[in-house]
C-alpha cells in the first residue's frame, strides 16, 4: 500500500480539497483509506474542557442522586400515612 501525505486548507470550518488531491484519488484503485489528523495550535478547546471538569468537581451532590430508592420509599410511606394507614 502506498501512502501519500497532503495538507488541506480549512475555510469557515470546512475542508478545502485541492485539485492535486482529487487527481491523486482519481488514479487510485477503489480500495482507498483516507485518515485525517487535526493539529491545532489553539488551546481554546482544551481550556473549555478544563473549565467544565473544574465546574463538575465543584458541583454539590443532591441527596436524591445518591439513593433515589430511599426517596421513593419515603414518598410511598408518606402516601400510606396520609391515607390513615399505619406501618
Order of alpha helices (4+ residues) and beta strands (2+ residues): beta-beta-alpha-alpha-alpha-alpha
